[in-house]
Amino acid sequence: MVVGIARGWYRTGPRRRRAATSPLLQQRGWGRLRPEEVITINRYELMLITHPATEAERQAEILDRFRATVEAGKGAIVGVDDWGKRKLAYEIKHETEGVYTVVTFTATPETLAEAERVLGITDEVMRFMTTRPKA
């Protein structure tokens, strides 16, 4: 029963409680989703620009380290496309050229964060950008 008083509306009487419909919601301490069961593996595309003076062996080491980081985090490298040396649209660290590499891979968001952290502290990497391509 609802009673109107000068200040506002107040409910009187017993309140009804909804019963949890899912057996997971009936167990104590769990929310709607259990994080250990929800693992998202997304597809990503990484554009990597390295310093033009970097040797081919060092570029291969950078890609191998990236591959090892992704595979350690339950991801997989789908493809590596080396575009070679190209002119930059604007100067980066007083350089007008860079070596472009596009890497397509699948990984969890945590693995992506670790791989980007590693690329960010690598001296030969001038820029990188990760995107999630549309299906």
C-alpha positions as CSV (number, residue, x, y, z in Angstrom):
1,M,0.0,0.0,0.0
2,V,1.3,3.5,-0.9
3,V,0.4,6.5,1.3
4,G,0.8,10.1,0.2
5,I,2.2,12.5,2.8
6,A,3.0,16.2,2.4
7,R,6.7,15.5,1.8
8,G,6.3,12.7,-0.7
9,W,5.1,9.2,-1.3
10,Y,6.0,6.5,1.1
11,R,5.5,2.8,0.9
12,T,4.0,0.9,3.8
13,G,3.7,-2.8,4.2
14,P,6.0,-5.7,3.4
15,R,8.4,-5.4,0.4
16,R,8.5,-8.1,-2.1
17,R,11.9,-9.6,-3.0
18,R,12.7,-11.1,-6.3
19,A,14.1,-14.5,-6.4
20,A,17.3,-15.0,-8.3
21,T,16.5,-16.9,-11.4
22,S,20.0,-18.2,-12.3
23,P,21.6,-20.9,-10.2
24,L,24.9,-18.8,-10.4
25,L,23.1,-15.9,-8.8
26,Q,21.8,-18.0,-5.9
27,Q,25.3,-18.9,-4.7
28,R,26.8,-16.5,-2.2
29,G,29.7,-14.3,-3.2
30,W,29.4,-14.5,-7.0
31,G,28.2,-11.7,-9.2
32,R,26.6,-12.1,-12.6
33,L,29.8,-13.1,-14.4
34,R,32.8,-14.9,-13.0
35,P,36.0,-13.3,-14.4
36,E,37.9,-16.6,-14.5
37,E,35.4,-18.0,-17.0
38,V,35.2,-14.9,-19.3
39,I,38.3,-14.7,-21.4
40,T,38.2,-12.4,-24.4
41,I,40.6,-13.0,-27.2
42,N,40.4,-10.2,-29.8
43,R,41.9,-9.7,-33.2
44,Y,44.3,-6.8,-33.5
45,E,46.4,-5.1,-36.1
46,L,49.6,-3.4,-35.2
47,M,51.4,-0.8,-37.3
48,L,55.0,-0.6,-36.3
49,I,57.5,2.1,-37.4
50,T,61.2,1.4,-36.6
51,H,64.2,3.6,-37.1
52,P,65.5,3.5,-40.7
53,A,69.1,2.9,-39.5
54,T,68.1,-0.3,-37.6
55,E,69.7,-3.4,-39.0
56,A,67.6,-6.2,-40.3
57,E,68.7,-8.6,-37.5
58,R,67.6,-6.1,-34.8
59,Q,64.2,-5.7,-36.5
60,A,63.8,-9.5,-36.6
61,E,64.7,-9.5,-32.8
62,I,62.0,-6.9,-32.1
63,L,59.4,-8.9,-34.0
64,D,60.5,-12.2,-32.3
65,R,60.2,-10.6,-28.9
66,F,56.7,-9.3,-29.8
67,R,55.8,-12.8,-31.0
68,A,57.0,-14.4,-27.8
69,T,55.1,-11.9,-25.7
70,V,51.8,-12.6,-27.6
71,E,52.2,-16.3,-27.6
72,A,53.1,-16.4,-23.9
73,G,49.7,-14.7,-23.3
74,K,47.6,-17.3,-25.1
75,G,47.6,-15.3,-28.4
76,A,48.7,-16.1,-31.9
77,I,50.4,-14.2,-34.7
78,V,48.1,-14.4,-37.8
79,G,50.3,-12.5,-40.3
80,V,53.3,-10.2,-40.7
81,D,53.4,-7.8,-43.6
82,D,56.7,-5.9,-44.1
83,W,56.2,-2.7,-46.0
84,G,59.8,-1.7,-46.0
85,K,61.3,1.8,-45.8
86,R,58.9,4.6,-46.5
87,K,58.8,8.4,-46.2
88,L,57.0,9.7,-43.1
89,A,54.2,12.2,-43.3
90,Y,56.0,14.4,-40.7
91,E,59.4,14.2,-39.0
92,I,59.6,11.9,-35.9
93,K,62.8,12.5,-33.8
94,H,64.4,14.4,-36.7
95,E,63.9,11.4,-39.1
96,T,62.0,11.6,-42.4
97,E,61.9,7.9,-43.2
98,G,60.9,4.8,-41.3
99,V,60.6,1.0,-41.7
100,Y,56.9,0.0,-41.6
101,T,55.7,-3.4,-40.5
102,V,52.0,-4.5,-40.1
103,V,51.4,-7.4,-37.7
104,T,48.0,-9.1,-37.4
105,F,47.4,-11.1,-34.2
106,T,44.9,-12.4,-31.7
107,A,45.4,-11.7,-28.0
108,T,43.8,-10.9,-24.7
109,P,43.7,-7.2,-23.6
110,E,46.2,-8.0,-20.8
111,T,48.6,-9.5,-23.4
112,L,48.2,-6.5,-25.6
113,A,49.0,-4.1,-22.8
114,E,52.2,-6.0,-22.0
115,A,53.2,-6.1,-25.7
116,E,52.6,-2.4,-26.0
117,R,54.7,-1.8,-22.9
118,V,57.6,-3.7,-24.3
119,L,57.4,-1.9,-27.7
120,G,57.2,1.5,-25.8
121,I,60.5,0.9,-24.1
122,T,62.4,-0.4,-27.2
123,D,64.7,2.3,-28.5
124,E,64.5,1.4,-32.2
125,V,60.7,1.7,-32.3
126,M,59.7,5.2,-33.4
127,R,55.9,4.8,-33.3
128,F,53.3,2.0,-33.1
129,M,49.6,1.9,-33.2
130,T,47.2,-1.0,-32.4
131,T,43.7,-1.1,-33.8
132,R,40.9,-3.6,-33.7
133,P,39.8,-4.2,-37.3
134,K,36.1,-4.6,-38.1
135,A,35.0,-8.2,-38.7
